[in-house]
Amino acid sequence: MTVPRFADKVALVTGAGSGIGRATAIAFAKEGASVVLIDLARDGLDETRSLVEQANGSALALSADVTDEDAVQAAFAQAVAWKGAIHCAFNNAGITHATVDTADIPKSEFERVLKVNVLGVWLCMREELRHMIPRASGVIVNTGSVMSTHSCVTQGGYVASKAAVFGMTKNAAVEYGATGVRINAVAPGGIRTAMMSGIFENLTEEQRDQSVQQIADIHPMKRTGRPEEIADGVLFLCSDQATFITGAMLAVDGGWSAL
Ligand SMILES: NC(=O)c1ccc[n+]([C@@H]2O[C@H](COP(=O)([O-])OP(=O)(O)OC[C@H]3O[C@@H](n4cnc5c(N)ncnc54)[C@H](O)[C@@H]3O)[C@@H](O)[C@H]2O)c1
């Protein structure tokens, strides 16, 4: 019998209550990891925990806001106490703002997106680094986006935040390259999740279908992606098949970033 890739490992996932985070938590569990689930949304967390358990996995669900320093520190203390270590961490919680051009983004919206997508990733990464560096091992993956490197009309604040995620990822990878801790990012293209549905909130069903088709058509593969396809990329980066990869951003985007 082959040993699962993440047997005896603990994987922590933020934004685990929905979409890409949920799919990744389930994928880790299916490959043998115990998973720590972190999200703001209690309902989403409970549903993910039950899906992990249905996949014969074991999960610790912690409700926390990744922008709240005290809440993050408390969640990580509980996570470490659960099984004694965190081996893999996926900093994935993220939000967008309303679809408006740069000059029309309200300051509060710009700040909110930067706070969750940049400060939230950094606060979690800081806890992970403090835990992993003394152990001389561990893998961190941050969720960037095709928009870490490409523009997107009406998403100026989001683009700024995802460019920052790539910058933080590379910087930390260089700073800690010799410690045994690897730090990478995954860069999804358009993925059908609640985040994408949120963009179409005020549209009719017909308009929504047209918009989804327009997003699909941007991708050279002429389709949107599935959350499970991002999970595959994250697990690869966390696995022993990626032991010489650090500071990289893996595009999982149907070819969008090649345009
Ligand atoms: N869906 C896409 O097309 C796409 C493309 C590129 C990148 N991404 C990125 O992927 C990540 C996951 O997005 P998704 O599409 O699965 O969206 P989603 O909305 O389905 O999931 C995001 C999750 O993050 C949680 N969250 C939000 N703010 C939080 C906070 N302050 N603290 C804790 N949890 C919080 C939400 O409750 C939700 O469960 C995000 O970083 C997003 O920017 C998504």
The ligand as an ORCA input file, in Angstrom:
! r2SCAN-3c Opt
* xyz 0 1
  N     -12.253     32.838     -7.400
  C     -11.331     33.359     -8.202
  O     -11.557     33.538     -9.413
  C      -9.971     33.730     -7.650
  C      -8.963     34.048     -8.564
  C      -7.706     34.393     -8.102
  C      -7.459     34.414     -6.741
  N      -8.463     34.111     -5.875
  C      -8.143     34.161     -4.451
  O      -8.423     32.910     -3.874
  C      -8.683     33.085     -2.481
  C      -9.939     32.332     -2.112
  O     -11.005     32.883     -2.841
  P     -12.324     32.071     -3.246
  O     -12.542     32.318     -4.675
  O     -12.270     30.699     -2.722
  O     -13.399     32.974     -2.469
  P     -14.520     32.616     -1.404
  O     -15.232     33.903     -1.199
  O     -15.281     31.428     -1.863
  O     -13.683     32.209     -0.097
  C     -12.987     33.149      0.681
  C     -13.087     32.748      2.130
  O     -12.285     33.658      2.892
  C     -12.994     33.962      4.088
  N     -12.561     35.252      4.623
  C     -12.755     36.472      4.083
  N     -12.254     37.414      4.881
  C     -11.733     36.783      5.962
  C     -11.076     37.232      7.140
  N     -10.868     38.533      7.387
  N     -10.661     36.298      8.036
  C     -10.878     34.977      7.817
  N     -11.500     34.506      6.719
  C     -11.927     35.401      5.802
  C     -14.463     33.995      3.666
  O     -15.335     33.850      4.789
  C     -14.519     32.826      2.694
  O     -14.859     31.627      3.338
  C      -8.747     34.594     -2.249
  O      -7.505     35.036     -1.726
  C      -8.947     35.139     -3.638
  O      -8.480     36.458     -3.761
  C      -9.715     33.760     -6.289
*
